Every structure is written in C-alpha cells, then in structure tokens.
C-alpha cells in the first residue's frame, strides 16, 4: 500500500509479487509428490536445487565482477546452508510418506519454533511476551496442529507417523534455517546470501545423492519429467524467493506472509484432482484454526515492528 494525497493506494507490483510467490510455492509440493514415483528424494533434491543454483549463478558472477559482492557472505552462509541441507532433505522425504496438502499444512507449525527462537535470540522481539494477541495466535496454532493430527484417520499407521515425524522435524529445521539466515545476512544483500546458500546446498545435496541416492534413474526419465524438475527448481526455489523478497520490499512483510498462509488450501485443491487427497471436516476446521493463529501472531509481530524502527530494519534485510 502507498499513500498519495491522504489516499491509500494499492501497490499492484508488490501485490502481484506476493501472489506470484504463493503460486510458485504451491507448485513445488505437487511436483515433488508426482516425481516420487520416478526418483528417490535424495536425487530429486539434488536435481531441483542444481537448477536453482544455475539460475542464480549469473547474478552471483555479475556481483563478483562488479565488485558488489560482500566477501563475508562466503563465511556467513555456511551455517544457514548446513541447516538448509537438512531441512530440504526432510522436506522432500516427507512427501514420500504423506500427501502434499496435509504435509504443507502441518509444516506451518514452524511458526511456533520461529517465534520461540526469536524471543531467545532477538532482544527487540522480547516485548512480544507482553502481547496477548501474539500468545493467542501461538495457542491457536498449537491447537490447530494437534487437531489436524488427531483427526487424521490413519494417524497411527507407520507410514503416516513417519511422514508426520519428518514434517515436524522439517518445521523445526525451517526455523533454524530462517533464524540463522536472518542473523547471518542482517547487513548483507539477502539475494547474494541466497545465491551462495544455493551453491553450498547443492554441494551438500550432491554428496547425499551420491551416497544414498540412485542417480542412474535420471537417465530413465522422459523429457516431460525433466521439464517438471526444471520448472520446479526455477519456480518453487529460485523465482519464489525473488518474488517474496520483492513483495516484502514494496508492501512490507505482513501482507506477503498472510498471503502465503493460503498455500495449503491451494495445494489441497490441486492435490485433490491429481492425487485424490482429501482432508476431513475436522482437519479442515483445525487447519483454519492453525492458519488463523499464524496470521494473528504475524499481525502482532508486525505491529511490534512498526513501533520499533530498529526491529523493522533488522527484519527487512532477510527473506525466506
């Protein structure tokens, strides 16, 4: 939103960027689930991130040639990249056990960990302890997670339990990755940071793919499936981050964060058609509670940022 002559105007570029990020992040889980029938998750992870790395490489080379690259980024990206390798491995693996919408919805529990870590590592955010809105949001999120889990019909099935453990572990590691990147790149261009992270991540994923995966299966895929690998790498990894970063810069962090909360329901609509996935009415109800709680916590956090310019500067310098 922007103001001109006392009238608030919609920033269409920022809004479209937020919607674009939502669409890009909604395609990834569907493609990962589809490709699970043709590739092991180690190999799939390596291929998708390699595409994203190649996409960002020209930007990184340009930054080096024009001497715009902050050389500290090579050192500062190590910890976030290590967390990202673990998180991405858990993320992809979970789709081999549970359906996309259920997995993504459950993965939104990462907000609980992010909020907890933020209170510990960022003194500027500790005033949230006094925010009833914030604690109400976290409580609703926790209730939503429990409800989504408990009302799943095959909750006790070994395959489902494995997927749930992987997803909850991924949510924890997503928080570790997010907060470590926030700390590492608080005074570094986050696009440069993400470019270097993709390089380190590809190195880590390549080692895992060579050790545990079956790269020979790549040769058995036809052109359409290779196209999906490329599309997934460019849209859900490379494009999504750029669009989300653009949206945050133009319209602030609140609206893009709220827009992305719609992701599980878009994925559910697609997954219902492609894979026949469905959530029962109780899961849907608690899913709404989970996302509403997340939205309330985000709202409370952004309200704090508006009151604390120093916090706004810190948060505006990082991205997903």
N, C-alpha and C positions, 0 to 999 in steps of 0.2 A: 504494500500500500504506500502511496505517496500523497503529499498534501500540496495543493496549489490553490491559493486564494481562499483558504479555510475549508476547501472541499477535498475529501479524501478520495483519491483515485486508485483504481486497481492497476497494479504493475503486471501487465499481461505477460511480459517476458519472464518475470520471476515466477508467476503462477504456472505458466506453461512448463517451465523448467521443473517445478515441483511435481507436476502431473507426469512429465516425462520420466523423472526418476522413479516414480511409483510404477509406471508401466514397465520400465526396464527391469526393476527388481521383482516384478511379478512374473516375468518370463523365465527367469533362471531356474526356480524350483521345478517348474513343469518340464523343462528341457532335461534337467539333471535326472528326474524320475524316469523320463522316457528313455534316456541313454543308459539307464541302469541295466537294461536288458541286453546291452551290447558291449559295455565297458565296465571294468571294475572301477570303484570310486577313486583309487589311487591314480590310475591312468587318466580318468576323466578330469580330475582336479588339475593335474599337470598340464593337460592339453588346453583347458579353458583359461588357466592363468597365463600360459605361454602366449596365447592370443592377446590377452590384455596387456602383457608386458611389451609385446611387439607394437601394439597400438600406441603406448605411452613413450616408447623409446625415442622417436623423433623429437618429442618435446624435451626430453632429458638431454639429448645430444645438442639441441639448439641452446639450451640453458648453459651447457658446458662451453660451447663455442663462443657464446656472447658474454661469458664470464658472469652470468647471473646466478649460477648455481652456488648455493651456500654449502661449502665443503663439509660443514659439520653434519650435514644430512646423512652422509655415509655411516657415521658412527651412531647418530641418534636413531637411525631407522632399524638398528639391529634388534632391539627388544620388541618393538611393535611387530616386526616381521616374523620373529620367532613365535609370538602369540598368534599371529595371523595364520601361520602354517598349521598350528594345532587346531585353531578354530575352523579353518577351511576344511581340514580333514574330517573333523567331527560333523560339520555341516553337510558335506556331500554324503558321508557314510549314513547319516540318519535317514535319508530318502530311500535307501535300500531296504529299510525295515518298516517305515510308516509312510502314510500318504502325505502329499505336499501341504495341503491346507492345514491339517492337524499339526504338522511339524512346524510350519511358519507361525501359526497362532501360539503354539507352546513356546516357540523361540522368543516371543515378545516379552517373556519373563526376564529377559536380560535387563530390562529397565530397573528391576529390583536391585540387581547387582551393581549396575551403573550408579544408581542413586546412593547405595551404601558406600561404594568406593569413593564417590565424590565427596561425601561427608567426611571421610577419613583423610583424603589427600588434598582437598582444596578448601582452605580455611574460609574463602569468600562464600562458599556454599553452605557453611555450617549454620547460617541463620535460618536455613530451611527447617531446622529442628523445631523451630517455633511456629512453623506453618501448618495449620490444621488441614488446609487444602492439600498440601503435599502428603501428609501422613494418611489422609483419607484416600488419596489416589493410590498410594502403595498398598494399603489394606485391600482396596478393591481389586488391584492387580493380583495380589496373592490369592484372594478368594476365587478370582476368575481362573487362575492356573489350577487350583485344586479341583474346581468344578469341571473344567474341561477334561481333566484326567479321570476323575472318579466316575463320570458318566459315559466313558468310552466302553462299549460293550465288551471288547476283548482286552480290557486293561491288564489282566493277569497273564495273558498269553506271552510266552517267552520272547517271540519276535517283537511284539509291541513294546514290552518292557525294555528290550534292548534299544529300540528306537527312541523311547522316552528318555532313557539314561543318556544316550548320545546327544539328544536335543538339549536337555537341561545342562549337560556339560558344555555344549556349544554356547549356550546362552551365557554361562559363566565366563568362558574364554572370549566371547564377543565383548564383554565388559572389560576384561583385562586388555584386550587389543585396543578398544576405543579409548580407555583412560591412558594407556601407555603412549598412544599416538598423540593424544591431547597434550600430555606432558612434554613429549619429545619435540613436537612441532609448534609449540606455543609462540615461537618467534621465527618460524621458518615457513615459507610458502608450502601449504599443505599439498599442492599439486606436485611439487618437487619431492616432497616426502612420500607421497603415494607412488610416484614413479619408481623411486628407489626401493620401496617396500615390495613392489611387484617383482623387481629383479631378484631380491633376496628370497621372496616367497617361491618363485619359480625354481630357484636353486634347491631350496628345501624340499619342494614337492617332487622335483626330478629324482632326488635321492630316494625318497619314499617310493616313487613309482618304479624305479629300477630294482629296489629291494623287495617290495611286496606286490607290485602290480604285474600286469601282463601286457606289455607294450605291443606285443605281436598282434593283439586283437585290433589295433588301429588299422592294419592292412586289410582287415576283413569288413570294414565299414564302407558303405557306398557313399557317393557324393552327397546325397540328401542329409545323411547323419553327420558327415564332416561339416556341412553347411550349418547344422544346428550347433556344433561345437564352436564354430567361428562366431555365429550370431550371439550365442550365449556369452562368450568371452568379451565381445565388444559391447553388448548392451548391458548385461547384468553386472559386469565388473567395471569396464572402462567408462562407458557413457554414463551409467547411473551415478557414479561418483562426481563426474563433472557437472551433470545437471543438478544434483543435490547441492553441490558447493555453490553453483551459480544462484540457485534459488535462495540459499541462506544469505548470500551477499546482497541480493536485491530486495528481499522481503522479510529478512530476519529468520531466526531459527524455528520459531513457534509454528507457523503455518506449514512449512515443509514437513516438520516432524509429525504434525497432526494428519497431513495428507497421507503420509506413508503408513499410518495406522490402518488404513483401508485395505492394505495389501492382502491380509489373509482371506478376505471375502472375495476379492478379485480372483485370487488363486483357487479358492473353493469353486467359484463359478466355472473356471476353465477346467479344473481337475474333475469336476462332476461329469463334464462332457467327455474328456479324454480318458479318464481312468475309472469313472463311475464312483468317485469318492463322495461321501456324504457325512454330515455331522447331525446327530440327533438334536431335537429341540432344546434339550438341557445343555448340551455342549454349546450350541449357538448362543443361548442365553448367557451362560457364563463366559463365553468368548466376548460378547458385547461388554460384560462387566469388566473383564480383563483390559480391553482396549479403552473403555471409558475411564478406568482408573489410571491407565497410562497417560491418557490425554489430560486428566486432571493434574497429575504430577508434573507433566511437561508445562502446563499452564502456570502452575505455582513456581516452577523453576525460572521460567521466562519473566514472570512478574518480579522475581528477585533480581534478575539481570538488569531489568530496566531501572531498578533502584540502586544498582551497583555498577557504575561505569567500568570499574576495573575488571569485574567479572565478565561483562559484555565483551571487553577486548580479548580476554583470555579465550572465551568460548567461540568467538567469531573467527579465530585463527585455526580452528580444527574442523575436520569433517569426518564423515563415516568412511 
